[in-house]
Amino acid sequence: MPSRLPAVTQPVTTAPSPGAGHDTTALLRGATARVYADTVREVADDVAARLVAVTQPFSGASRSELRSLVDAVDLDGPPSGTREALREAGDLYAKHAIWFHEPTYTAHLNCPVALPAVGAETMLAAINTSVDTYDQSTVATFMERRLVEWTAGRIGFAVAEGDVAGADGIFTSGGTQSNFQALFLAREKARRAGTGLESMRILATAVSHFSIAKSALLLGLPDGAVVTVGTDADGRMSPDALAQALVDIERTGDTVIAVVATAGTTDRGCIDPLGPIADLCDAVGTWLHVDAAYGCGLLVSPRRRHLLDGIERARSVTVDFHKSFFQPVSSSALVVRERSDLAPVAWHADYLNPEENAEPNQVDKSLQTTRRFDALKLWVTLRALGADGVGAMVDAVCDLAAAVHQDLATDRDFRLVGTTDLSTVLFRYQPEGLDAARADALVPQVRRVLFDSGRALVAKTVIDGRPCLKLTLLNPDATLADIRGVLELVRSAAHGLLAGEALLDIDEPPCRDVHPRLARADQTADQTADQTADQTADQTADPDADGETR
């Protein structure tokens, strides 16, 4: 849809203040407060209108189309003024963005966002607090620290009071940064105990987040420093395999500096057995890091909190509020059981946080310096909805995933791939008689058909050597009927492909021109009818190859 922002018929001319040499109406301040309010209101109205009008998660524009639209903008051209620039941005960005609130968006760990958090985003963007030092943030420092304490309490850590030892943490940009910082702390603990980098080892499963291996590389650990621990059939870390790995590494003379357990694997959504893993880590004195970027929502779940039993025994925990707490990106944190574990991060500069300064500077705990006050979004969400309200939404997506699993278990066209503790669904289109190799080939093709139509977005991954499709359900307002509609689109695409319309994984796939079921929203009825007439005889004979699905 076109932008609803009022059109500007002529470029806005700006008059610099005498002696200023610049446009004094360009920045947000008291004198421009009314313009600010009008601008935000116009943008909000435009986005609201798009939310009402959108019927699919993506426009379906091709890469070449999008690249041409971007390249057509002259960034060195004459200024057009705020209103016109935002109108242009709406027609370029918002029109072709991926809309995570649409129930047919099921691809990745992206969630619709809580309204209170969006309001808080407006506030923090305008005020532009940086929570690196107290003299830049004041009360924001205490609010962020309070949220870290709250999260630590939900994990089960003892909260520090005054000089009494206890938990601490810091907000980060996301799970990758949180995991990196956790492993940096574990590395420093081992290094200060005399362990050399060349003998440091990290234990994790093959399905742990890629940031674990990437962190090991960035931390200067040797190739092979991340040692894979075996799993059970559902991808959860095996305590027996972990015990054996600990023994094997000790025999080589190397040192395990950390064991990484995952509370919500990216593909399967499974949770490692945290209690038994903690027993083994305690027995050998090894740092246990729990990556709960996905599963952290269970901390507030009224019905599923028990799935995280044992997390309180970790040395550090990653939580991603912008996944399971329905927060706008970015909103993540690293929480440690002992405040002193954060000490290696501190670095003092005379101009910023001198060592003799007694002010509570968050930069002393963070890998970042300048940092947004993202904690405000979670603060407002908890105050507006309550922890139980957020937890009810977490339970809703888990319940939806369970219902979809039940549907697929009795569907003769689909094969379920494993189970989940959270809200993912792994499956393949493989009806009886379709060989595994052809089913393998269909996975990327089906995904591309859906993506290029814009009507539904699903992900693809590989489980036990076999490609499969993945639904990541993080929309508590999506219904079982919505997801059944996505599955029907998958079925339709697979039928069409098997009928002879092969699809290559290229920038300009033929499906946009030949697949009648997945016509782009901007195609006319005549275009769709013409394309339908061009289908093969087999497609025309297939009763499932025509008609709408939702």
LUMZALO-829010 format. One record per residue (C-alpha): x, y, z; residue in three letters. Coordinates in steps of 0.5 Angstrom, whole numbers, plus 500, padded with zeros to 3 digits. Layout:
<nodes>
XYZAla...
</nodes>
This chain:
<nodes>
500500500Met502507499Pro504511505Ser499515508Arg504521510Leu502527507Pro505528500Ala510534500Val509537493Thr515541493Gln522540497Pro522543503Val527549504Thr531550510Thr533557513Ala539557517Pro539561523Ser543567522Pro551566524Gly549558525Ala551556519Gly546550519His538548519Asp536550527Thr530546526Thr533539524Ala534537531Leu529535537Leu529540542Arg524544546Gly523549540Ala522543535Thr517539540Ala511540536Arg514538530Val517532533Tyr510530536Ala507531529Asp512527526Thr511521530Val504522530Arg504521522Glu509516522Val505512527Ala498513523Asp502510517Asp505504520Val498503523Ala494503517Ala499498514Arg498494520Leu491494518Val492493511Ala497488510Val495481508Thr501477508Gln508477511Pro512480505Phe511483499Ser514478494Gly518483491Ala524480488Ser532481490Arg533485483Ser526489484Glu528491491Leu536493489Arg533497484Ser529501488Leu534502493Val539504488Asp534509485Ala535513491Val540519491Asp543520498Leu547526495Asp541529492Gly538535495Pro534535501Pro527533501Ser525535508Gly523530514Thr516529512Arg517527505Glu524523507Ala519519511Leu514518506Arg519515501Glu522511507Ala515508508Gly514506501Asp521503500Leu522500507Tyr515499510Ala512496504Lys517491503His519489510Ala518482513Ile512483518Trp513478524Phe506480526His503476521Glu500469523Pro503466516Thr510468518Tyr513462521Thr520462519Ala525464525His526467532Leu522473531Asn516475535Cys510480534Pro512486539Val508488545Ala505495545Leu508497551Pro515496549Ala513500542Val511506546Gly517505551Ala522505544Glu519512542Thr521515549Met528512549Leu529514542Ala527521543Ala531522550Ile537518547Asn540515553Thr547512553Ser547507559Val555506559Asp556511565Thr552514571Tyr553521568Asp549519562Gln544515564Ser542517572Thr536513573Val536509567Ala542505570Thr538503577Phe532501572Met537497568Glu540494574Arg533492577Arg531488571Leu538484572Val536483579Glu529481577Trp531476572Thr537473576Ala531472581Gly527468576Arg533464574Ile534462582Gly540466583Phe541469590Ala541477588Val547481591Ala545486596Glu550491598Gly557488599Asp554481600Val556477594Ala550475589Gly548475582Ala549481577Asp549482569Gly548487563Ile544488558Phe547486551Thr545487543Ser543479543Gly544472544Gly551472540Thr554478544Gln551474551Ser554468549Asn561471547Phe561475554Gln560469558Ala565465554Leu570470555Phe569470563Leu570463563Ala576464559Arg579469563Glu578465570Lys581459567Ala587463564Arg588467571Arg588460574Ala594458569Gly591455563Thr594456556Gly589458551Leu592452547Glu589447552Ser582450553Met576446551Arg569448551Ile564442551Leu557443547Ala553439543Thr553439535Ala546443535Val548449540Ser548456537His553457532Phe556463536Ser559458541Ile564456536Ala565463533Lys566466540Ser572460541Ala575463534Leu574470537Leu577469543Leu583466540Gly582459542Leu585453537Pro582450532Asp578444535Gly577448542Ala569446541Val568439543Val562436541Thr558432546Val553427544Gly546427544Thr539423545Asp535422539Ala531429540Asp538433540Gly538434548Arg545433551Met547426554Ser549427561Pro553420560Asp556423553Ala558429557Leu561425563Ala565421558Gln568427554Ala570430561Leu574424562Val577424555Asp579431556Ile582430562Glu586425560Arg589429554Thr592434559Gly587439556Asp582443561Thr575444560Val573452561Ile566451560Ala560447558Val555450554Val548447555Ala542450551Thr535451554Ala532451547Gly536449541Thr534453535Thr532448530Asp528443535Arg527447541Gly529442546Cys532443553Ile538440555Asp537436562Pro540442566Leu540438573Gly544432571Pro549437567Ile550441573Ala552435577Asp557434572Leu560441572Cys560441580Asp563435580Ala569437576Val569445578Gly567447571Thr564453569Trp556452566Leu553456561His546456559Val544459553Asp537460554Ala536465549Ala530462546Tyr527458552Gly528464557Cys520466556Gly519459561Leu522463566Leu515467567Val511461564Ser505459569Pro505452566Arg512450564Arg517453568Arg519446571His523445564Leu528450566Leu529446573Asp537446574Gly538453571Ile539456577Glu546452578Arg549455572Ala555460573Arg552464567Ser545465563Val544468556Thr537471556Val534474549Asp528478551Phe527480544His525473543Lys520470548Ser519476552Phe516479545Phe520485545Gln523490540Pro530488537Val535489541Ser533486548Ser538481551Ser542480557Ala547476560Leu546474568Val552471572Val551468579Arg557471582Glu558479581Arg565478581Ser565474575Asp564480571Leu570483574Ala575482567Pro570486563Val572492567Ala577497563Trp578504566His579511562Ala580517565Asp575521561Tyr570516562Leu570512568Asn576513572Pro578508577Glu577512583Glu570514581Asn565511585Ala559512581Glu555506578Pro558505571Asn555500567Gln561500562Val565497567Asp560490566Lys559491558Ser563489552Leu560496549Gln561503551Thr555507548Thr549503549Arg541504548Arg537504554Phe533498551Asp532495558Ala526501558Leu522496554Lys522490558Leu521495564Trp514498561Val512491559Thr512488565Leu509494569Arg503494563Ala502486562Leu505483568Gly510477568Ala504472568Asp501476562Gly508475558Val508468561Gly501466558Ala503468551Met509464552Val505458554Asp500460548Ala505459543Val508452546Cys500450546Asp500452539Leu506448537Ala503442540Ala497442537Ala500443530Val505437532His498433533Gln495435526Asp502433522Leu502426526Ala496424522Thr497427516Asp499422510Arg503428506Asp507430512Phe512427516Arg514430523Leu521430525Val522430532Gly519433538Thr520440541Thr520443548Asp518450546Leu515452539Ser518449533Thr515444528Val520440524Leu517436518Phe518434511Arg513433505Tyr514426504Gln507422502Pro507415501Glu511413495Gly515419494Leu523417495Asp527421500Ala532424495Ala526427492Arg523429498Ala530432500Asp530436494Ala523439495Leu525442502Val529449499Pro524449493Gln518449497Val521454501Arg523459495Arg516458492Val512461499Leu518466500Phe517469493Asp510469493Ser510473500Gly504469502Arg508465508Ala515464510Leu517458513Val525456514Ala529450512Lys534446516Thr538440516Val536435522Ile540428522Asp543429515Gly536430512Arg533437510Pro527439513Cys522445513Leu521449520Lys516453523Leu518457529Thr511459532Leu512466536Leu506469535Asn501468541Pro495471537Asp496466531Ala491460531Thr491453529Leu487455523Ala492460521Asp498455521Ile494450517Arg493455512Gly501455512Val501447511Leu496448506Glu500452502Leu506448503Val502442500Arg500446494Ser507448493Ala509441493Ala504438489His505444483Gly513442484Leu512435483Leu507436477Ala513438473Gly514446475Glu521445477Ala524451481Leu531453482Leu534456488Asp536463484Ile534470484Asp528470479Glu525463480Pro520461475Pro514460480Cys512467480Arg510466473Asp507459473Val505457480His497459480Pro496458487Arg501462490Leu500468485Ala503475488Arg498479491Ala499485486Asp497480480Gln491481477Thr485476476Ala487476469Asp494475470Gln493469475Thr488466470Ala492466464Asp498463468Gln493457470Thr491456463Ala499455462Asp500449467Gln501442465Thr496437464Ala498433470Asp497440474Gln490441471Thr488434473Ala490435480Asp484437484Pro489440489Asp492444484Ala487450484Asp483454489Gly485458494Glu487456501Thr486462506Arg
</nodes>
